[in-house]
Amino acid sequence: MKKADTESKIAMKKDAIQLIDESIQLYEDEQKSLQEKLQKMNEKQQDLAMK
């Protein structure tokens, strides 16, 4: 009984870790996307400033 209990707890922790990893990946992708948008905006702003 105890061994099965421990194994299910380990499985739950592994699931939780995987969810956290996926969340971090989504967050990093979003950060990268925002960074690129910001860079494009800065480039447009510089173009306008030169005109």
Secondary structure, 3 states (H helix, E strand, C coil): CHHHHHHHHHHHHHHHHHHHHHHHHHHHHHHHHHHHHHHHHHHHHHHHHHC
